[in-house]
Amino acid sequence: MSIPSPLIRYQPKADLLKDKIILITGAGDGIGAAVAKDCAAKGASVILLGKTVKKLEKVYDEIVAAGHPEPAIYPLDLLEASEEQYQQVGDIIDKEFGRLDGLVHNAGLLGSLIPLANHSSEQWIKVMQVNLHAPYLMTQACLPLLKKSDSASIIFVSSSVGRKGRAYWGAYAASKAACENLMQTLADELENNTNIRVNSLNPGATRTAMRRIAFPGENPNTLPEPEAIAPAFIYLLSDDSKAINGQQINAQ
């Protein structure tokens, strides 16, 4: 199966994700919020996970007001969460929904854009915790639920610096490169004995808060809104991408 290119022009059917259960981390704003709202619009029951309840409630209210399936809110600070708390996420989803059809690892921490020689070990560990350890622990906790799905999809949100390192991107670039490898390892392990596919998606330059911090001199009006990137996620979460596994995909 070929991948539509560019994916942001992909036009999904209105009910493409009907009855699917999808967990999205970092769902309070930016790309995570946009993807959550688009998933709900396509018929999915979305689990909104993030650290700021007020932001999650805003996304929840917008989904409900639009008449889409009622989402669930799960507050969790990925920087501080214990292994037991990740397992609790899986246990609660199992109790409330019985399975999981999609897992989007969207939450991320930029850290400091400075030379490696000046990088603090504390900042390095924080970035790795959110960008690498959290997706690993969340995936491990959710695998039994994903295996219950007839067609499950895991998406690791990546970055161009995760595919080719760049000066000053330090821990962020290293964490995203590690996630690419984690994605490939999972995809290889799950390909022949489960209905789970695993891919990474690089959204490209998008008008987000993280982008503004990373490129303060850039005119944000020249960049697509997060809503423009959402179709790429819908494709990878839908059965239209059933044959796509272990791929490093670009939205733009």
N, C-alpha and C positions, 0 to 999 in steps of 0.2 A: 504494500500500500504506500503510495506517495503522500507526502505531507503538503497541504496547500501552502503556497508561498506568495506573498507574505501572509502569515497566519492572522494578522490583524484584519485582513479582508475576508476571512472566513465568515460565512453567513449561516449560523445554525438555525435549525427548525425551532419553532416557538416552544415546543414541549420536549426538547431533546433530552433533558435531564429529569424528566418526570419520574417521581418516586425514588430518586437516588438520594442517599445520605452522604453529605460531603462535609468534612472538617477542614477549616481554613485557619491557619495560625496568622497572627498579625492582622486580624480582620477588622480592626477598629477604624482604619483610615487608609488612604492611598490605594495601592493596587489590591491589597487584601479586601478592603471594603467594596471596591468596584467589582471584583470577582465574586464576592459573596452575593451582592445584589443581582448580578447577572445570572448566577447559578439559580437563585431563587426565582428569577423571572422565567427561567427555562424549566421550572417545575421541581427543583431539588429542595429537600429539607436541609438547611445549612446550619452547621454548628460553628458559631462565632467564638473563636478563642483569641484572647489578648489580655494584656495586663491592666488596661484602663476601662473600667466598667462603663463610665459615662460615654466613651466613644462606641463601645459595643452596643449600648442601649440606643444610641442614635441610628446605627445601622439597622438594628432590630426594628425600630419604629418605622424607618423608611420602607423596609421590606413588607411589614404588616400593612402599612398604609397603602401600598401598591396592590394589595390583595393577593400576594404570593404566599406560599406555604410558610407557616409560622416557624421562624428559626429558633435555635437554642443558644443560650449564652453560657460560655465557660470561661470565667476569669482565671488567668494563670500567668504569673511572671516567669518567663522562661529563664531569666537570669538567676533566679533564686530557687526554682522548682527542684524537688528531690526526685529520685527514681520512683519512690512510692507514689508521689503525686501524679507522675505520668501514668502509672498503672491504674490509678484511680480514674483518670480520664477514660481509659479503655473500659474499665468496669462500669462506669456510668453510661457510656454510649451503648454498651452491651445490654444493660438493663432497660434503657429508654428506647433504643432503636433495633437492637438485635444484630446489627451488622454495620459495615461501613463500605461505601462504594467509591469514595474519593478522599484523598488526603493531600492537601496543598501546604507545603512547607514554605510559607511566604515571609514569616517574621524574620527580621534581620537587624543587626547592629553594625553601624559603619565603623565606629572606632576612630582612631586618629590617623589622618593622612600625613604621615611624617616618615623620614628615613628609618629603616629598620634599626640603625645604630642608636636612634633616640627613642625607640618604642619601649614603653614601660611593660613589664611582665604582667602587671595587673590589668592593663587595658587589653593586652593580647589574650589573656585567659577569659575575660568577659566576652570578647568577640567570638572566641571559639565556643564558649558555652552556649550562646544564643544561636549562632549560625551553623554549628556542626554538632555539638553534643545534644542539643535539644531535638533536632530532626532525627538523630539516631535513636534517642530514647523514646520519642513519640512514635516513630515507626515501629519499634520493637513492641511497644504497648498495644499498638493498633493492628498488628499483623493478624492475630486470630480473628478480628472482626472483618478485615479485608478479605480473608480467605473464605468467609461466609458469603461473599458477593459473587454473583454470576460473572461480573466484569468490573474489576476494581482498578483504579488508577492512582499512582503516587506521583506527585510533581514536586521536584526540588527547584525552587526559584534560584536561578543562577545569575551570572554576570559575565561580561566580556573579560574582566580581570581574573575570573576564575578559570578561564580557558587559556589565557596568556597573561602572565604576570606583568605588572607595570610598576614603575618606581613610585614609592610613597604609599602604595595601597596596602602594604604590610599584612596585618592579620586578616583584614577583610578578603583580600585576594587569596590568601592561603586557605581560609575557611571555605571559600566558594570552590576552590580547586579540590579540596578534600571532599566536599559534597558531590562534586562531579564523579569522583572515584567511588564514593559510597553508592551513588545512584547506579553506576555501572555494575558494581558488585551485587547489589540487590536484584537488579534486572536479570543478571545471569543466574543467580540462585533461584529466582522465582519463576523463570520463564517456562520450564517444562513440567512443573508439578503444581502450579496454581493458576488461577484466572487473574492474577495481578500483573500489571505492566508498570514499569517505572521509567520516568524520563526526567530530564532537566529542561527548564525553559528560561532563556535569557530574554527578559522583556525589552531590553534596549533602552535608550534614553527616553525617560518618561517624566512627566511633570509631577514629581513627588517631593516631600519634605527632605528625604535623604539626598535626592539629586541636588536640591538647592544648597545643601551643606557642602556636598562634594564639589560643586561647580558654582561658586557664588557669583562669578562674573557672567554667567550664562543667562540669556534671556529666556525665561521659562515659557513664554508665549510661542516659542519656536518648537516646543516639544508636544507630543500627543498627551492628552489627559489619560489617567489610569483606565477610564472606561473604554478607551480605544484599544487597550491591550487585552481586555477581558475575553474577546472571542478566541484568542489563542488558548486560554485556559479551558474554555468551554469545549473546544475541540479535543483536548487531551483528556478531559474528564468524561467525554461522551463515548458511546460505542462506535462512533465514526473513526476513532483512533485505536480500535481493538488490536490491530496488527503492529502498532508502533511500540517498541520496547527497547530500552537501553540507548535512547537517542539524545544527543545534545541539540536542542532545537532553539531557533531564534524566532521571536514574535515578529520582528520587523525586518 
